[in-house]
């Protein structure tokens, strides 16, 4: 929603200001300039990226139109789930959660938290490291190192679409100049035409530069920035799980381990200690 509103504001401000200054909007309607800039940019996008990167970018783009999935409610579910799992481990032993981590969809513990179950990446992350804890063959330092490497890999993979979009934005002004140069060449070919006609040709050429810059900094670059912000949000989920599990491995009680995880969250989504405590109590009563 905010992306669409932002685009409307950009278009209204630029075109509205041009019209109020006495400009004719029809002069900006140059489909051939759009063809040159857009076609060249799309071609360069495919040339400069692997099929895997192109696929990841196309898959990530629809997410910019959606709000953040990582809300306070989702973090509350995550920390309540971690509390339930660690409490079960503390009361019944590590082997008691073997069935839960092998089939989380059928687990009575995981099934209480549908928002977490819907995110298969975070479920896989949780169950994988709980499985390592059940095996009992790795200490906290080894598990922490492995977690760091996996989170880093996740971050690098998630950064690919943002990097592709940012590179595309960087190239658009140059393609706008290419379109403008083509327009100037066409103008020079028509040097014998009347001054009024030459003025129109020059105006059409300059539209190429205008479109390249506007598309780059008004439309495409903000998408790259938004994808980077969404990536940072998704990484925070993994960091919360990491800190909570490591606190448990180091001997802290489930309530304190979850408190460690709560402290990792951004202040905009972080619940207070009392809010989290009340939420855990309600979840336990279900």
JOSULSUL-V60956 format. One record per helix or strand of 2 or more residues. SS is the DSSP state (H for helix, E for strand). FROM is the first residue (numbers start at 0). TO is the last residue. If there is no record, write none. Layout:
ss=SS from=FROM to=TO
ss=SS from=FROM to=TO
This chain:
ss=H from=1 to=19
ss=H from=24 to=27
ss=H from=30 to=47
ss=H from=50 to=64
ss=H from=71 to=91
ss=H from=93 to=101
ss=H from=103 to=105
ss=H from=109 to=111
ss=H from=113 to=116
ss=H from=119 to=134
ss=H from=139 to=188
ss=H from=194 to=248
ss=H from=253 to=263
ss=H from=272 to=284
